[in-house]
Amino acid sequence: MSGRAWGVLFVLCGAIFLEGIDVAMLNVALPSIREDLDMSTGMLQWVMSAYVLGYGGFMLLGGRAADLFGRRQMFVFWLVVFLLFSGLGGFATEGWMLIVARFVTGVAAAFMTPAGLSIITTSFDEGPQRNKALLVYSGTAAGGFSIGLVVGGLLAAINWRWVFFAPVILSALILIAAIALIPKSARPDRTGQGVDLAGAITVTGGILLLVFGVERATHASAAWTIGTIAASLVLFGAFIAIERKSSSPLVRLGIFRNGSLVRANLAGMLFAAGFFGFQFIAVLYLQELRGWSTLQTSFALIVIGVDAILSPTLTPKLVAKFGNARVIFGGLLLAALSYALFLPVGADWTYMAMFPSLIILGLAFSLAYGPLTIVATDGIAEEEQGVAGGLLYTSFQFGAALGLSSVAAVNIGATDGTSPAELLDGYQAALVVPLVAALVAAFISAFGLRSRAGATDAEPAATEIPGAAEPVEASR
């Protein structure tokens, strides 16, 4: 890759690192925020849920906006919004101010992230060059989350407001580099491609209600949850009807005929559900049952961040040798193994007893996350790369919300008291959820395997046609 290409990749990696570290730092700062702003548990939960709603709800619209209005333009504009509202969150004196700031920050990330991903997929040639760029990108994202756990603990020990001010400094540096390094491009030709406003409203409303319903499932009645999800399904039905008739749809429904894209999104959703659900229970176990401090917990979990090293080093070699589909399948099986090893967790487990699960999970993330990103965008037309990225990140975000709400519901239902034994029963029951999610994800990804020369949907094998002068690619 040229020096300019590396510069562009550096800027985009900085942005996805920023997004990861922002979320992770806030996770460990929540107790300090509650104490300082005198927030109830329900209101504190909204500090996290507001970001999830903004991020998950507007991601698909953000991906399409990148395709229609220019990837660089969308990336830079929404990076500025991210910077401003992250800073405003640090000045919040009331809980509602922080919640509003987090929602807008989530919306900014929803537009910024697919724009950044589509800049990579359109700037690097499909094949080894793009694969390497995407694996470096995914490793950086993982590193941001892992490093954020520790940095957040350190900053919160000084003052929780620095958890918001630190991303402002980082995003300002990224903004300067983006303006200097990301090349300007002509505005996309939108002739005959009007903005599908009706489609945007219905799908964004549907995603918002679905994520909201799942996120609040453990805090609301069953009737309320069912009603919310039913309303979201009605909006999705309206969206499909609108897209069928639209001359310039927000999402071309034919994109879902790409089997590798569909499998990558489903597997990614389930993988995220297991990954975030497991971390949630592990944190509760370490802090509630074992009495570990926030900083001790952060350092204990940082080993999962080994994927930041392995994604750009080991994974490309494995992809080159075995193909994306087999690497993804192996990563999902390792995730299931990690969760299975943690199932018999005891009240007096040493850190070395937990270590195999944590290190294997880091390896699983490095094998699954990057190749899923490659497969979800491979073979997609350039003018739909933003949509493909938006679909994938929507799947990841919804999966995270689904995993968190599911493990919380099981944990609450299986915990009968506050004694160590009763708390442990709840944790062990909840740990089954990530295991099941990983196994189902592996089952879905197995359909992408082909025995013939290790080909995958994203990497078609050359097939000899009798009488043909040249080999042709097998049909996707």
Secondary structure, 3 states (H helix, E strand, C coil): CCHHHHHHHHHHHHHHHHHHHHHHHHHHHHHHHHHHHCCCHHHHHHHHHHHHHHHHHHHHHHHHHHHHHCHHHHHHHHHHHHHHHHHHHHCCCCHHHHHHHHHHHHHHHHHHHHHHHHHHHHHCCCCHHHHHHHHHHHHHHHHHHHHHHHHHHHHHHHCCCHHHHHHHHHHHHHHHHHHHHCCCCCCCCCCCCCCCHHHHHHHHHHHHHHHHHHHCCCCCCHHHHHHHHHHHHHHHHHHHHHHHHCCCCCCCHHHHHCHHHHHHHHHHHHHHHHHHHHHHHHHHHHHHHCCCCHHHHHHHHHHHHHHHHHHHHHHHHHHHHHCHHHHHHHHHHHHHHHHHHHCCCCCCCCHHHHHHHHHHHHHHHHHHHHHHHHHHHCCCCHHHHHHHHHHHHHHHHHHHHHHHHHHHHHHHHHCCCCCHHHHHHHHHHHCHHHHHHHHHHHHHHHCCCCCHHHCCCCCCCEECCCCCCCCEECCC
